[in-house]
Amino acid sequence: MVLWSSLRTRIVGVAVAVVVVVGGTFVLVLDALVRNELEAALRAECSVAAESLAGALEAAAQPDGGEALRRVALDLVGRGKIVAVVVLDPEHRAVAAEPASAGAHPKLGAWGQDGEFVPVLAVRSARACAAFHTAGRAGEASLGVWIALDRRPLDQRVNRYRLFTFLLSLALLGTTMVVATLAAEGLVRPLEAISEAAASVGRGETEVRHLPTGPEEVQRLGRRVKRLADQLDATRTSLTHLAADLDRQVRERTREMETTNRRLSELASTDPLTGLSNRRSLERDLERYLSLSRRGGEPLGVIMIDLDHFKRYNDACGHLSGDNVLRSVGAALQARARDYDVVARWGGDEFCILVPKTDSAGAVAAAKRFIIAINESLADLSRPDVSAVLNASAGVACFPEDGDQGRELISRADAALYRAKALRGGKVIRYEAAADEPETV
């Protein structure tokens, strides 16, 4: 396919293909005509020889003339192209044959049709053709004669003719290739010059000094390439200015996009009401801290905190007052947390805190401190006229005792939290101690 992609190769290939198809067809037709003509001449010769031999042998066909027939047959074989003679009596028996093996030949030893011709058969390991003729008086056949002629001279003539036509075809094919190659060069060289000029324009060399010569179509193409180079040269300066302006605009847009992306990232990971991390951000931090804890063999505590009676407070005092409570709780938790603790709003009035490098006892103690901080922040927000008194409950789960997957730890801390709330709230419960007496703050 790479070779066929060349225009030179295509021109030469098409020319050669045309010559091969047309010339091959002509040679095949001519070969068939010549071979048929020679075959017809050989058939006529063989038939005439068989008829003549039948007439000559008729006089020797006496009751005791078998030996005479054999002598005639022996005398004929070896003359000219005759390679075999077989004489058959009216009972279709071979009475004379030369060579003797010819009488046993499956074709020559059998009675044939008067004038029958066999174009090809083997006699003495040689290619031959044979004709059959009868001899007799008053319409009755008294003898049948097969005569076989050597067809090798015919085959030699056919082979010489084929060799001649083959050599002639090679000469014609070579001439066609030379002429087609010269014609292809005359067309391809100007195109290559135009291609080189176009490549120079592509490299920024817009000055085209030499236009190609050749057919009018090629010259027209060269002039168009030169006009294109002139247009490119004329617009280069304006393109440079446009590129500089575009680069400035791109830098400005990039800065704006970076700022926007930064803000979007913050919004995507921050709870808009409390300013704490949101649930998605906490899940990412939990996986990161778990990975660090697994590698370092350090514990990790997960604390789930929920406000007690928040719904009744929210219904009685209004959603704005409820939002103030959530903001106050978020600020209290963030103030009490360590620098590397993660405080997040899990959803509604539920918060989640990650306390790295803290075992189960330390996590329970930290949860108690967070509950105390919440109660302190809610002291001024409780309403005497509201039956619900704001408080908080907490559930604690730890890595690796309570699980080694993030969802597992969250689920077990949440289960401990709901047990604490079922015990009327205000308590901290460790997951593994859920069946024991709860610890109270």
N, C-alpha and C positions, 0 to 999 in steps of 0.2 A: 504493500500500500504506500509506503514511503517512496518507492521508486516510481510508482504510477502518479504520484502527486506532481512530478516535474512536467512542465509544459512540453519540453523537448521530447520526453519519453512518450507523452500522449500523442504528439503529432506523428512521430516515427511509428509508434504502435498501431495507430489507426491506419496509416499507409500500408504497413506490413500486413495487417489483418485483411485489408481490402484485397491486396495482391494474393495473399494466401487463399482467401475464399474464392475470388474470381478465377485465379490461375489454377487452384486445385480442382474447381468444378470443371474447367476447360480440359485439364489433363485427364480427369477421370472419364469424361465423356469421350474424348479422343481415344483413350486407352480401350474403352469398351468397343468403339467402332472398329479400331484396328484389330483387336483380338477377335471380334466377330467375323471380320472379313477374312482373316487368316484361317479361322476355324472353318468357315464355309469353303474356302479353297481346299483345305485338307480333306474335308468331307467329300467334296466332289472328286478329288484325286483318288481317295480310298474307294469310293463307289465305282468309279470307272475301272480301277484295277481289279476289283472283285468281279465286275461284269465280264471284263476281258478274260480273266482267268477261268471263269465258269465256261465261257465259250471254248477256250483252248482245251479244257479238261473233258469236255463232252465227248470228243473223238476218242479219248483214251478210256472211256467208261465202258469197256467190254466185260463180259462175264468173268474173264480171268485177268482183267486189267488192273487189279489192285496194285500190283507192283509197278505198273506203268504210271499210275497216279502218284505213287510215292516218289518215283523218280522225277516227275514233273514238279512236285511240291519241293523236293530237295533242290532241284535246279533253280527254282524261283527264289527261295529264301537266301538272303544275303545280297540279292541284286537291288541296288538302289536303297530304298527305305523299307523294303519288305522284311519283316522280322519273324513272321509266322504265317503258315498256311494250313488249314484244316479242311479236308474233304469228307462230307457225310453222304452215305447212301440213302436210298428212299426210306429205309427203316430207321433213319436218324442215327446211324452208327458211324463213328469216325473210322473211315477205311484208309485214310492217309493223313498224316500230320507231320509237320516239320516246324519246329523241333517236336520230338515225340511227346514231350510233356504238354504240348499245346492241346493234344487231343483230350487230356483230362481237365483242361481249364473249365471252370463252371460256366463260362459264357461261350467260349469257342467250341467246346465239345457238345453244345446243344444246338438243335435246329432253330433257325431264326426266321424272321419275316423277310420276304424278298425285298431288298433295298434297305434293310435295317442298318443303322449306323450307331456304333458305340464310341463316344468321343474320347474316353479315357479308360484304360485298363492296363494292368501290369503283365508284361510278357518278358521272361528271362530277367526279372528285376528291373525292367526298363519301362518307361511310359510309352504307350502306343495307343493308336486308335484302330478300330476294326469295322469292316463292312461285310454284309452277308448278301449272297446272290445265288439264285438257283439256275440250273441248266436242265433242259429237257426238250422233248418233241411233242407236238400235238397237245400242248397245254398241260402235259404231265411232267412233274419235276422228277428227274432221274438222279440228280446230284445237288448237293448244297455246299457252297464254298464260303468259308470265312477267310478273309485276308487281313492281316494286321500290319499297319505301317508305323514306322518309328515317328513319334511326334516330338522328339527332342529338338530337331531343327526348328520346328515351330516355336517351342518354348524358348529356345535360344534367341530367335528373332524378337519375341515378345520381351524377353529380359533386356536385350540390347536397346530396344525402343524405350523401355522404362528407364534404363540407365541414362539414356540421352535426355529424356524429358526431365528426369530428376536433376541432372547437371544444368539443364537449361533453366529449370525453376530456381535452382540456387543462384545462378547468375542474375536472373531477374529479381530475385529477392534482395541480393546484395546491392544491385543498382538502385532498387527502390529505397533501401535503407540509406544509401549515400545521398540520394536526391532529397529524401525527406529530412535527413539531418541538416543538410545545407539550408533547406527552406525553414526549418525550425530555428536554426541559428540566426537567420535573417530577421525573424520575428521576435525571438526571445531577447537578443542583445539590446535592442532599444527599450524593451520592457524592463530589463534589469537596470538600465541607466535611469529610467523613471523611478524604479523602486529605490535605488540608491539616493536619488534626489528627495524622495518622500521620507526616507529614513533620516536624511540630514535635517529636513524640516522638523521631524519628530525630535531630534536632538537639540533643537533650537537654532540650527544653522540655517537661517531663512534666506540666505543668498544662493540662488540657483544660477550658476554661470553657464552651463552647457545644456542646451535642449537636444534631445535625441533626434536622429534622422531615421527615416523609414516610411512605412505607409502613412497615409494621411490620418488615419485613426490614431496611430501611435503619436504622431506629432501633435494632434489635438489634445491628447491626454497629457503630454508634456507641458503644453502651454497652460493647461488648467492647474497642474501642479505648481507651476511658477506663479500663477495668480494667487493660489492658496498661500504660498510662502509670503508673497507681498502683503496679503491681508493679515496673516499672523504677525508679521513684523510690525504692521501699523497698529495692531491692538495690544502689543506686548506692554507698552507703557501704561495704558489704561488698566490692563489686567493687574499690573503690579500695584497700582494705586488701589484698585478694588480689593486685592488680596490683603493689603495692609489694613484697609478699613474693616474688612471682614475679620481679620485676626483680632483687631481691637474689640469688635463687637462680641466675638466668641469668648475672649477673656472676660469681658464684663458679664456675659450670660453665664459663663462657668462659675464666676464668683457668686452670682445670684443663686444659681442652682445649688452650689455647695451650702450656702447659707440656708436655703429652703429645705434641702435634704437634712441638714443638721437639725433644723426646727422640727421637721416631720419625724425624724428619728426620736427626738425628745418627746414629742407628743405621743408617738406610738408606744413608748415605754414608760410614760408617766401618767398617773391618775390626775385628771384635771381638777378635781375638787380638793384633794389633800396635798398634792405635790409629791406624794410618795410614788415608788415604783408600782406599776400595775401588775396584773396577774401574769401576762405574757412575759414581761421582763423578769418577774420572780422565777418563773419556770426555767428560763434560760440560765439565771444565776444559780438556781438549785442544781442543774446538770453540771455546771462548771465547778461548783464547790464539791459536788459528789466525786467528780473526776479527780480533783486535787486530794480529797480525803482518801480515795482508794489508793492513789500512788504513794501518799505520805503516811498512810495508816493512822490518820487522825480522826477523831469523832466529829459529828456534825449534828446539831440540834435543830429541830423544826418545831416552831410554836405557832399554834392557831389560836387567835383571840377573837371573841365575839362579845358585843355589848349586850348586857341583859336588859330586857324590857324596852329596847330601843323603839320598837314599833309603836307601843303604847305612848311613849314620849313623843314620837314623831306625829302621831295622830292627834294628840292633845295640844301640842305646842306649835305645830306647823312644820312644813318641810324646811323652811329657812332656819328655824331653830335646830332642826335635825342636822342640817349641813354644818352649822356652827359646831355642833357636838363632834361630828366626824373630823372636821379640820383641827379641833382642839386635841382629839385623841391622836391624830396623825402627828401633830407637833410634839406631843408628850412622848410618844414612842420613839420618834427620831432623836429627841433630846437625850433620852435614856440609853439609846443603843450605842454600841462601840463603833469605831470608825469602819471596821470591816464587817459589821453586822448588816444584814439586808432587811429593811422594813418595807412592806408592801401592803397595799389595800387589795385584799383578795376578792371582795365584792360585797356590796351592801354595807352592813356594819361589821364585816368580818375582816380581820387583818392577819397577815402571816409574817413571821420573823424567822430569818435564818441566823443561827448563832454558830459560826464555824469554830473549830478547835475547842469544843465544849462537850463534856461528857453528859450523861443523863442527869446526874445530880446538879451539875452546873446549869443545865438547860432548865430544870425545874426552878432553881433559884432565880435564874434570869427571868423566867415567866412570872414569878411572884413580884419581882421588881417592876416589871412592865405593868402588872395589874395595879400595883400601888401608884405608879405614875399616872395611870389612867384615872384612878379614883381621885387623885389630887386634882387632875385637870378638870374633872367633872363636878367637883364639889360646888363650884359657883354656878353650874348650869342646871343643877337639880331644882325642880319646882316643888315647893311645899304643897301646892294645890293639886299636884298630880300624884296619883297613888303609886305610880311606878317610880322607883328610885333607881337612877342610873348606876350601873355597876358593870363588871366585866368578868368573863370566865375564860379559861385557857386550857388547851390540850397540848401535850408534849409527846413527840416521838423522836427517836435518836438513831443515827447511823453509827455502827452497823447493827445494833441489837434488834431494831424494829424493822429492818429492811435495808436493801442496798439500791433500791430504785426510787426515783423522785416521786412518782405517782403513789407508790406504796407508802412512803413516809408521810406524804400529804394526807392520804386516806386514813392512816392510823392516828395521826395527830388530830384529824377532824373527828374521828370516832371518839377519842378521848375527850375532845371539846364537848361533843353532844352529851357525853355522860356527865360532864361537869354541869352543863346547863340543866340536865334532868334532875340534878340534886339541888335545884333552886339557885344555881349560879353563884358567882363570887368565889369560885374555887379553881384550883390548878390540879389537873389530873395527868399523871404519866400513863402512857398507853399500856405498858406492861403491868401496871398496878391498878388497872381499871376494875378489877374484881374486889380490891381491898377497900378499906375505909379511905375516902378521898381526903386529900390534903387541903386545908382551908387557909385563906390568907388572913 
